[in-house]
């Protein structure tokens, strides 16, 4: 427990150090722009705070770096040196070194000498060349009596006052939240201040308070009250520069008699209450309670300078932001539990609906029984009259026989009447039970409705806890861009919109590298130098915009610049140079060309700079986004600028979906993606260039018949009870938003809208194209969750491939099938090398950028003789591709050759177990690969 508390305090200091660094950066820029020397005071204080705090918290490297940076600031202040662009850039780079150190410490690792040599020494050596080392004279000048006095007054008027006001607010709260920690922390901080300003009495006072807190933690309220009094007296004496400061807290003078007496009386009261023979007498109880007196210190003993009124203290309590640090793992666990609660809640709603239907059935059966009883009574009356008529017709019966017959009949009739009355009474009782059940169902429905409302509030609060504003990340970028502007002599203004957009904490951290890379890319490749901008009639001041919006369950972040744009001809030339087909490049659309810039190793830059030449490209951005199920698109106009659109899903654990059915399989479509629903009507269907189109109001959109594209070979869901009936039992059309276009998707039936829990599918085998996760219904059925964007993109890709295949002659297709090898690798250079090798050997080669692309090509009808695939690829890896292909009847006979950098025996065996025909490790021998391929084909 103590170690956890120490770790929490150390991590809290690292967050506080980030605020100090923000102060330093702001002070540097303001001092550079305005030559405001007063800013150096705040900068020095911030650097000094980091230095001292880091040393105390056990971060020696951070303390040393802050110390060195503080020395440079001392030189700037004492020698009144100007801060030019180069010096400002170096100082900001020095601050960045401290930020890196904080980030590494935050991860729980240590800083080695190699890191300092590579990252710190180049920056600080340049600073030392410019400014030299702080001399003793510099330090003494900073600590002249008048300066020290000014600094001392400023600290006691601001920081000390803030601490005391915070303590007053906690004492004013009846619960005293965190009183011990706050008082102990203030005592330690004030003791450090006393040492720094050489106020020995004040330092002794604070140390005395710390000792008393450690010795008597159960009397923290009393100690904190006395400490506040003495701190107020000391603050007044120091600010007025008169009077003496007490060296100890008068806690020892407080007598313990009252507490001991109260404790004895309390024990007597407990003995009295626990005595079984003691009768509860209200008067005696009140008298005993009244005899217990715990008196606070008398007002006459309180001698303090009140700088805040009681109303001020009350307002401070209201304004105080009470926070608690919670691990993200705990939040995720709560999120999972809430998902289970939602599943169980849906189950309750389902069972309630079934009960309602059963009660309706029971009411119908009761009405049937009533009708039968009515008919039985009528038959009884009719039989009674018939017997009397029969007696009249047979007058030859003797009187004795007639009397016996009538007596027998009367007895039977009486018994029958009794049975009829009993049946009728039981019917009424059943009706009463049915009515009671109906009332209970209504009460339960009301309770479940309140449960649903409360669960919705919990969901909203839990979502807010898991979110952080995007500004937490974006606020780091202005300083970074400022450093680049100074270093490369480009005037760039960064504008941020939508910084208040909320994003999940883990996704926020995952976005740091992609956004930083896009910002660096826009600055280096997009923004022209000032001379070029002037020659094109542009302002020297360039602009980079970062804008964030939320649309449905997607967060859209755009990074745009007003630079030179992307040259599509340069992309074609580079792609052709890398071996891509010239005819295909000539007919490729703008978006198809732009997707090439995200390929590994693809770059149209004519020269490599220190800024861009970091060994990574835009493929890293796409790869990092794919890890959080995001994607990226780009729009560009040559000479005008470029915009990158990042789509990041909000990974909600709870979502509203529309349940539909296709080929007997239930599917869940996110409600946010559906614009509307309409019954399928043949009058709305037209055909344009061989494609079905659907007319809806004033829109004409492509019609996708889902059943033609999704064939489920597994067992479909069984029809559930009468409660789960579709709201539309005929073919229905969903109007889906696909980017800026609309698409009509036809399904067989629609089962209505539900709020469901989202569950990720675990395992090595990836989901099929167009599906992201799954959900569990209230009755336990598992339903796949459709990703409409991915599904429609897959269908569109397959349609294009089918059309392309249809344009080829039959002979060409047969020949292609005999000689075609599908090469699957996310590296364009590897694909090019393999293609050249295979084409020299007489094979025809088809390429796929990853496993997902290969799967789509095979599903669309591409006939290949064999597949050569890498293992580690985005979207769908080689193992998953191999497993999916081997599970499909018409594809499983295709030989698979794995070509990867993994050389372990376990990886090789896994591939062979999944059905691979051969396994090669990179680098490979070309002849061996071709020989093995020939053997596999034969």
Buried (B, 14 or more C-beta within 10 A) or exposed (E): EEEEEEEEEBBEBBEEBBEBBBBBBBBBBBBBEEEEEEBBBBBBBBBBBBBBBBBEBEBEBBBBBBBBBBBBBBBBBBEEEEBEEEBBBBBBBBBBBBBBBBEBBBEEEEBEEEBBEEBBBEBBEBBBEBBEEBBEEBEEBBEEEEEBEEBBEBBBEEBBBEBBBBBBBBBBBEEBBEBBBBBBBBBBBBBBBBBBBEBEBBBBBBBBBBBBBEEEEEBBBBBBBBBBBBBBBBBBBBBEEEEEBBBBBEBEEBEEEEBEBBEEBEEEBEEEEEEEEEEEEEEEEEEBEEEBEEEEEEEEEBEBBEBBEEEBBEBBBEEBEEEEEEEEEEBEEBBEEBBEBBBEBBBBBBBBBBBBBBBEEBBEEBEEBBEEBEEBBEEBEEEBEEBEEEBEEEEEEEEEEEEEBEEEBEEEBEEBEEEBEEBBEEBEEBBEEBEEBBEEBEEBBEEBEEBBEEBEEEBEEBBEEBBBBBBEBBEBBBBBBBBBBBBBEBBBEBEBEBBEBBBBBBBBBBBEBBBBBBBBBBBBBBBBBBEEBEEEEBEBEBBBBBBBEBEBBBBBBBBBBBBBBBBBEBBBEBBBEBBBEEEEBEEBEEEEBBBBBBBBEBBBBEEEEEBBEEEEBBBBBBBBBBEBBBBBBBBBEEEEBBBBBBBBBBBBBBBBBBBBBBBBBBBBBBBBBBBEBBEBEEEBBEEEEEEBBBBBEEEBBBBBBBBEBBEEEEEEBEEBEEBBBBEBEEBBBBBBBBEEEBBBBBBBBBBEBBBBBBBEBEEEBBBBBBBBBBBBBBBEBEBBBBBBBBBBBBBBBBBEBEEEBEEEEEEEBEEBEEBBBBBBBBBBBBBBBBBEBBEEBEBBBBBBBBBBBBBBBBBBBBBBBBBBBBBEBBBBBBBBBBBBBBEEEEBEEBBBBBBBEBEEEEBBEBBEEBBBBBBBBEEBEBEEBBEBBEEBBE
